[in-house]
Amino acid sequence: MLRNPFHLVEFSPWPFTAASGALFLTVGLVSWFHGKGVILMLVGVLVIVLTMVQWWRDVVREGTYQGYHTTWVGFNLRWGMILFIFSWSMLFFVFFLGFFHSSLVPAVELGCVWPPVGIMPLNAFKVPLLNTAVLLGSGVSVTWAHHGLMTGSREEALYGLGLTVLFGVYFTILQWGEYQEASFSVTDGVYGSTFFVMTGFHGFHVLIGSVFWVVCTVRCYLHHFSVFHHFGFEAAAWYWHFVDVVWIFLYLCIYWWGS
């Protein structure tokens, strides 16, 4: 009897809890913005975090211990990750479209110049340039970790993964400090809104990627990855390289050209 190459997923509560957490988080954010407190938002964050932990645990069990991630399943997982990254690429494409719509032909209300009159942009050759070097360095450490996995050197992979996590955390700290020192806010017209939305969404992606790398580091330590079976690492690496590429465009367009 031939074994079905597809993985028929069992009934799971995690899609429902994830949707519930997203609902609580969205309503909680709106309530927080209107000064109604942060309790509902924190409940949403807690539900989403718990769902992530439980859902990832199930997927790790399916792929590592139960043998459900066959070659065909892995092929479909890769295409799913590709489409996921493509969807986020379209989101940033729209952000860049809005940025260039406002910056190439500034309106009269902006003083017909970009940056608008009264806006003091950040120096592109200080913290933004350092952040660029940090992300590019993280790309090197990811490649180092991947080389370790491909050659069966678990110690080398762990060093590369740990270094990547440090790079991601350091980038977030630098960006937070940059936001604190900025002379403008998200409410300062189209420049402030486009700057903080685009860089903020990218920073959010860096946070997600850092969580991916923490999970990959733990899994590598627990011997979940092998030379031929480490899609969890590959998915995180694709996502991280996507984040790197988006940041290069952000740096060149917003920090350097836009200032």
Disulfide bonds with the S-S distance in Angstrom:
none
